[in-house]
Each structure stands twice: as C-alpha cells, then as structure tokens.
Amino acid sequence: MEGEPTLCLRIFDLNCWAIRYLSKRRRERVQLIGDTLCREGFDLVLLQEVWSEQDYSDLKVKLAGCYPFSHYFRSGVIGSGLCVFSRFPILDMLLYQYSLNGYPYMVRGVGGTWHHGPGSRAGVGMEVPAPLLSLSLQLHAEYCRDKDAYLPHRLVQAWELAQFIRHTSKAADVVLLGGDLNMHPEDVGIRLLRGWTGLRDAFAEASRFEGCKNGCTLVPDNCFTDKSELLPFPLGIRIDYILYKAISSFTVKCEELKTTTGPAPGTDIPFSDHEAVMATLHIQRQGQPAGATLGTADLALADVVTEARTEVGVGLRAAQRQRYSSGRMAVLALLLLLLQAAAALGTLAGLGAEQPFPKLSFCLLAFLALGVLVLATGLHLFHTMEVKMLHGTEDQMWMALRALQERP
C-alpha cells in the first residue's frame, strides 16, 4: 500500500582474493572481513573468491550471531568461491555454471580460470519481506585489454546471466545482483546485461556516494593490486558492481553507495586487492504494480546486441580455427603411431633386418606421439564444445535482435 514503511536494505559486496597458499596475508584478511561484518551489521553479504571452505567455515562461526543464514556454493575442482550471509531467511539456492569459462590450458589468473569453476551464478531466494532474488557472481577476468582472448567467453556469460535473470525473476519482486563482473562500465558486456534486464547501477543511481574516485574498485593505492594492469588507468577501474531492479509493485532506490579506500580501520592492510562495495537500498511497496522495466526495444539496445553478436562471431571463428588445428594435430599423431606400429610389426614378422631406431628412441617417440594424440584430441573436443556454445549464443542474439527490430 502507498505509504507503507520503507525497508532499508544494506548490502556488502567484496571479491576477497582468498586463494590458499597464493594470496598474501589471506587468513589475516579473512579475519578482518569477519570482524568488520560483525561490527557493521549489514543485511546481506555477497563474497567472491573465498576459495578455501575452511575460510567460509571460520566466517560462518564468527558471523552466526549477526547473520544466522548463510550458504557456500560448491563447484569446480576447489569450489566456486561464492558464498552469502544474510540476516533474512534463505528460501532456496541455485548454482548454475556458465557454458564457457575460459580455457583449461591457460593458467594465468588463478582466481578466474576454468579449473576453479567461478564462472557460476549463485542465486538465492530470500524473504525480505518482499521476495528477493539475490545473485552473487564473478565473470571471467580480462587480463589483457588490448588482446582480450576471453572477451567472447565473457560476453556469453553476460548473455547467459541476462537470460537467467529474465527467466528466474518472475516470482520475485526485487532483483539484486552483486559481484566482480570484470567489465568496465561502458564495456559491451555490461551494457548488454543492463539493457537486456533493466538492472540499474547503484553507483549511477545513488543519492550519496563516498569512496574511491569514480567508484573504482581496483585502485593503484591498494598494496595488493597488480600495478602493471592499471598502467592505462591511473585512477583505477570499476569492475565490482551492485545492480538492482524492482519488478512488481515495489520501488527500489539507492540512498547511499560506499567503497572502501585502502587499509581496513586500525590496520595497515586492505580487505583484498579489490575494494569492497556497500550500498543502502530503500525498498517500498506501491499501490499499483510498477510494470516490467524490460521491453526497452529501442535502437540503443539493438545496437548493443549487434555489437555483442559481432564479438561472439569473432570468437566463434577463432574457435573454429583452433578446432581445425587441434584436429589436424591429432590426425598427424595418429598417423605417426600407425607408422610405428607397422614398423614394429614388420620387425616382429622378420621383414626387416633390424629396427630402424634403437629400442629406447623408438619407445620415446611412441610415447611422445601418444601424448600428442591424447592432448590434441582433448583440445579438439573442448574447442568443438566451444564452437557449439558460441554458435548457440550467436543464434540466440540474432533471434533477440530480430524481435527488437520487429517491435513497433
């Protein structure tokens, strides 16, 4: 009803960079994060890159009094790294992995590679009292902006996330998304996500802001940040977001947004190599449904979908070339094995006076050919799946674009 009390919802979002054995001062920082969360008393906490389940268990024990409801999303080889803490009851949970999440043979960037499975979206249904769909996620890292080999995968993830929100938010009144999106505010992926879902950026909508300039969450003043990655951006970059929207008879306004600005209070170290993002949202029921925010079939959104589809097409052609190269390598390795097998059989049958190679060299060459065959076959299968996923996303984007263009 009009004039009903406004619910004030305080959210904390942080990429914790808590990688066991690799992240600097990890245990100390996790303890600092727990102390701060206990002291501040947020309503909802969204954490990424909590790779150690023991770290989550320690946080759960420490925060049990303030956040009685929590969940850790298990996925990949060592987990998804995603967890949530809440003052409100959690009604249901869902972890859904992206169809593409980088390359298994590229190990750069431990926190965002294929091996750990963080390319997942963790959905949490909550009763706030309005049904709230809360999403904590991390998209694949960029690593090199000039030669971004992961851009097609990140666009597929952004598209799948947008589709996921559209199909799962129908029973919710409010949608809240927080996480490390690994995209700049004007990148095509973030514009696609926001345009296709109607999500609003808390930084752009906030009545008050306090923190790093331009809301940056990777800043050169942070002692844990890789300064070489920020050379083109002297002020830092903003890749951590809190996005939201109201769906039914509710309105949501961002009253205040804050970021941390360096060392945690009373210490000499920050919480992470990322700055934390904290938002205060006001949620209020209205007399009449607000109507869906989606349906903005304008030229700007069509242009964004077209741009994203073009980039996915570039990735598709690259994947097809890689599939062809790995397939050809597998065929050559198989032919070499067959030749060696024929030579060995010929020797056993007495057709040859002696082996063309010493036994040791012959065995080493056979093992090498077998290794190349197994590796090339694995790569061929991986890139075949990559081609299918990219091709499927390209088709979906084409259908969406056509639907946008045909609307009056």
DANORSUL-V36062 format. One record per residue. N is the residue number from 1. RES is the residue in one small letter. SS is DSSP state (H for helix, E for strand, L for the rest). PSI is psi as a letter, one per 20 degrees, with the letter a starting at -180 (NA if undefined). NEAR is the number of other C-alpha atoms within 12 Angstrom. Layout:
n = <N;N>
res = <RES;RES>
ss = <SS;SS>
psi = <PSI;PSI>
near = <NEAR;NEAR>
//
This chain:
n = <1;2;3;4;5;6;7;8;9;10;11;12;13;14;15;16;17;18;19;20;21;22;23;24;25;26;27;28;29;30;31;32;33;34;35;36;37;38;39;40;41;42;43;44;45;46;47;48;49;50;51;52;53;54;55;56;57;58;59;60;61;62;63;64;65;66;67;68;69;70;71;72;73;74;75;76;77;78;79;80;81;82;83;84;85;86;87;88;89;90;91;92;93;94;95;96;97;98;99;100;101;102;103;104;105;106;107;108;109;110;111;112;113;114;115;116;117;118;119;120;121;122;123;124;125;126;127;128;129;130;131;132;133;134;135;136;137;138;139;140;141;142;143;144;145;146;147;148;149;150;151;152;153;154;155;156;157;158;159;160;161;162;163;164;165;166;167;168;169;170;171;172;173;174;175;176;177;178;179;180;181;182;183;184;185;186;187;188;189;190;191;192;193;194;195;196;197;198;199;200;201;202;203;204;205;206;207;208;209;210;211;212;213;214;215;216;217;218;219;220;221;222;223;224;225;226;227;228;229;230;231;232;233;234;235;236;237;238;239;240;241;242;243;244;245;246;247;248;249;250;251;252;253;254;255;256;257;258;259;260;261;262;263;264;265;266;267;268;269;270;271;272;273;274;275;276;277;278;279;280;281;282;283;284;285;286;287;288;289;290;291;292;293;294;295;296;297;298;299;300;301;302;303;304;305;306;307;308;309;310;311;312;313;314;315;316;317;318;319;320;321;322;323;324;325;326;327;328;329;330;331;332;333;334;335;336;337;338;339;340;341;342;343;344;345;346;347;348;349;350;351;352;353;354;355;356;357;358;359;360;361;362;363;364;365;366;367;368;369;370;371;372;373;374;375;376;377;378;379;380;381;382;383;384;385;386;387;388;389;390;391;392;393;394;395;396;397;398;399;400;401;402;403;404;405;406;407;408>
res = <m;e;g;e;p;t;l;c;l;r;i;f;d;l;n;c;w;a;i;r;y;l;s;k;r;r;r;e;r;v;q;l;i;g;d;t;l;c;r;e;g;f;d;l;v;l;l;q;e;v;w;s;e;q;d;y;s;d;l;k;v;k;l;a;g;c;y;p;f;s;h;y;f;r;s;g;v;i;g;s;g;l;c;v;f;s;r;f;p;i;l;d;m;l;l;y;q;y;s;l;n;g;y;p;y;m;v;r;g;v;g;g;t;w;h;h;g;p;g;s;r;a;g;v;g;m;e;v;p;a;p;l;l;s;l;s;l;q;l;h;a;e;y;c;r;d;k;d;a;y;l;p;h;r;l;v;q;a;w;e;l;a;q;f;i;r;h;t;s;k;a;a;d;v;v;l;l;g;g;d;l;n;m;h;p;e;d;v;g;i;r;l;l;r;g;w;t;g;l;r;d;a;f;a;e;a;s;r;f;e;g;c;k;n;g;c;t;l;v;p;d;n;c;f;t;d;k;s;e;l;l;p;f;p;l;g;i;r;i;d;y;i;l;y;k;a;i;s;s;f;t;v;k;c;e;e;l;k;t;t;t;g;p;a;p;g;t;d;i;p;f;s;d;h;e;a;v;m;a;t;l;h;i;q;r;q;g;q;p;a;g;a;t;l;g;t;a;d;l;a;l;a;d;v;v;t;e;a;r;t;e;v;g;v;g;l;r;a;a;q;r;q;r;y;s;s;g;r;m;a;v;l;a;l;l;l;l;l;l;q;a;a;a;a;l;g;t;l;a;g;l;g;a;e;q;p;f;p;k;l;s;f;c;l;l;a;f;l;a;l;g;v;l;v;l;a;t;g;l;h;l;f;h;t;m;e;v;k;m;l;h;g;t;e;d;q;m;w;m;a;l;r;a;l;q;e;r;p>
ss = <L;L;L;L;L;L;E;E;E;E;E;E;E;E;E;E;E;E;L;L;L;L;L;L;L;H;H;H;H;H;H;H;H;H;H;H;H;H;H;H;L;L;L;E;E;E;E;E;E;E;L;L;H;H;H;H;H;H;H;H;H;H;H;L;L;L;L;L;E;E;E;E;E;L;L;L;L;L;L;L;L;E;E;E;E;E;L;L;L;E;E;E;E;E;E;E;E;L;L;L;L;L;L;L;L;L;L;L;L;H;H;H;L;H;H;H;L;L;L;E;E;E;E;E;E;E;E;L;L;L;E;E;E;E;E;E;E;E;L;L;L;L;L;L;L;L;L;L;L;L;H;H;H;H;H;H;H;H;H;H;H;H;H;H;H;H;H;H;L;L;L;L;L;E;E;E;E;E;E;E;L;L;L;L;L;L;L;H;H;H;H;H;H;H;H;H;H;L;L;E;E;H;H;H;H;L;L;E;E;E;L;L;H;H;H;L;L;E;L;L;L;L;L;L;L;L;H;H;H;H;L;L;L;L;L;L;E;L;L;E;E;E;E;E;E;E;L;L;L;E;E;E;E;E;E;E;E;E;E;L;L;L;L;L;L;L;L;L;L;L;L;L;L;L;L;L;E;E;E;E;E;E;E;E;E;L;L;L;L;L;L;L;L;L;L;L;L;L;H;H;H;H;H;H;H;H;H;H;H;H;H;H;H;H;H;H;H;H;H;H;H;H;H;H;H;H;H;H;H;H;H;H;H;H;H;H;H;H;H;H;H;H;H;H;H;H;H;H;L;L;L;L;L;L;L;L;L;L;H;H;H;H;H;H;H;H;H;H;H;H;H;H;H;H;H;H;H;H;H;H;H;H;H;H;H;H;H;H;H;H;H;H;H;H;H;H;H;H;H;H;H;H;H;H;H;H;L;L>
psi = <q;p;j;q;q;p;p;o;o;p;q;p;p;p;o;i;l;m;o;p;i;g;p;p;l;g;h;g;h;h;h;g;g;g;g;g;h;g;g;h;l;r;h;p;p;o;q;q;l;n;h;p;h;h;g;g;h;g;h;g;g;h;j;h;h;h;n;i;p;r;q;p;o;p;r;a;g;j;r;h;j;p;q;q;p;q;i;q;p;o;h;r;q;p;p;p;q;q;h;p;l;a;p;h;j;o;j;p;m;h;i;k;r;h;h;i;k;i;m;q;p;o;p;p;p;q;o;h;i;q;p;p;o;p;p;p;r;p;r;q;r;g;g;o;h;h;m;n;i;j;g;h;g;h;h;g;g;h;g;h;g;g;h;g;g;h;i;i;j;h;j;q;h;p;p;p;p;q;a;o;i;k;q;q;h;j;q;h;g;h;h;g;g;g;h;h;h;j;q;q;p;h;g;h;i;p;h;q;q;p;b;q;p;j;j;q;i;o;q;i;i;p;i;i;q;o;h;h;i;j;g;i;n;h;i;a;q;o;i;p;q;o;q;r;q;q;g;c;l;q;q;p;q;o;h;q;p;q;q;r;k;b;q;q;p;j;r;j;q;r;h;a;i;q;q;q;p;p;q;o;q;p;p;q;p;r;h;q;p;i;q;p;i;r;j;m;m;r;h;g;g;h;h;g;h;g;g;g;h;g;h;h;h;g;h;g;h;g;h;h;g;h;g;g;g;h;g;h;h;g;g;g;h;g;g;g;g;h;g;h;g;g;g;g;h;h;g;h;i;j;i;q;g;r;q;h;q;q;g;g;h;g;g;g;h;g;h;g;h;g;g;h;g;g;g;h;g;g;h;g;g;g;h;g;h;g;g;g;g;g;g;g;g;g;g;g;h;g;g;g;g;g;h;g;h;i;q;NA>
near = <14;14;13;13;14;23;23;23;34;33;44;43;50;46;45;47;40;37;33;23;13;16;26;22;24;29;28;23;32;40;29;29;43;35;24;27;37;27;16;19;25;30;34;47;50;49;50;45;48;43;41;33;25;21;32;36;22;21;37;31;21;25;33;22;19;27;30;24;30;36;37;34;39;29;27;24;16;25;31;41;49;53;49;45;43;38;28;28;25;27;23;20;27;27;32;30;32;37;35;43;42;41;31;23;17;16;16;19;26;28;40;40;35;35;28;33;38;48;46;44;45;43;37;45;36;32;24;31;25;30;30;39;41;46;47;51;48;48;50;46;37;33;27;20;19;11;10;21;26;38;39;43;43;43;50;49;42;45;42;37;41;33;28;30;38;28;15;28;34;23;20;31;36;45;45;50;46;45;47;49;43;40;37;26;30;18;26;34;41;40;32;38;39;37;33;39;39;33;36;33;34;37;37;23;23;26;18;21;25;23;24;28;23;24;37;38;46;45;39;28;26;29;22;30;27;19;20;16;22;23;17;15;18;17;21;31;33;35;38;46;49;49;45;43;40;40;37;29;25;35;34;37;34;35;27;27;36;35;39;36;31;29;24;26;17;12;15;16;28;39;45;43;39;44;45;48;44;44;46;37;40;29;35;32;28;22;15;14;18;20;19;25;27;28;20;21;25;20;18;20;32;30;25;32;42;29;25;40;36;26;31;41;30;25;34;34;23;25;34;27;20;26;27;23;21;27;27;20;26;27;23;21;27;26;19;24;27;18;19;28;21;18;23;25;16;17;18;14;13;12;14;15;13;16;23;18;18;12;15;12;14;21;18;16;21;26;19;20;28;26;20;27;27;23;23;30;28;22;29;28;23;29;33;28;23;34;32;25;31;40;32;23;37;33;24;23;36;25;18;28;28;19;19;26;21;13;14;10>
//
